[in-house]
């Protein structure tokens, strides 16, 4: 009886394997949900930052008739400082947001984002990311354009932004997503 009681009070290797298997199975079920929630938080934060910047810039443009000036990547343009919370930053863990201003020149019609970008005057500001311009466009400026670019290594965030804003207003190039702002949008 005594030997039998001591065998029942101790855990066997089989018991340990069962417990480890149950823990692993529980982790396998919970981890994807946690990762999905973390991803959704990143997308939501990026969308909130972009929408706040877009909204402030669009309101500024509607009031003044011009887009806010360029700002270093991760920095809110000075003209928008009073329109965003004091601690607002465009440099976040996992991504960096950049504000740019360009000019659309009269070289070709611009019916889509691709057409707009082909006619950007890079001397008026930073050209869109990695855009190669064979020669500087000639002709009068038709309209100033602005762009919000988000850079991240998380390609799923880039895809989510493209899906949210659509390919007629935004595009992805490499590790960057850009939303083109035109008068009236």
SULNOR-V38104 format. One record per backbone hydrogen bond with DSSP energy under -1.0 kcal/mol. NH is the residue of the N-H (numbers start at 1). CO is the residue of the C=O. If there is no record, write none. Layout:
nh: (NH,NH)
co: (CO,CO)
This chain:
nh: (5,6,7,8,9,16,17,18,19,20,21,22,23,24,25,26,27,28,29,30,31,34,35,36,37,38,39,40,41,42,43,44,45,46,47,48,49,50,51,52,53,54,55,56,57,58,59,60,61,62,63,64,65,71,74,75,80,81,83,88,90,92,95,96,97,98,100,102,104,105,106,107,116,117,118,119,120,121,124,131,142,143,145,146,147,148,149,150,151,152,155,158,159,160,161,162,163,164,165,166,170,171,173,176,177,178,179,180,181,185)
co: (1,2,3,4,5,12,13,14,15,16,17,18,19,20,21,22,23,24,25,26,27,30,31,32,33,34,35,36,37,38,39,40,41,42,43,44,45,46,47,48,49,50,51,52,53,54,55,56,57,58,59,60,61,99,97,72,77,78,80,85,74,95,92,151,90,149,147,145,143,119,140,105,112,113,114,116,117,103,121,128,104,104,102,181,100,179,98,177,96,175,153,154,155,156,157,158,159,160,161,162,166,178,176,173,150,171,148,169,146,182)
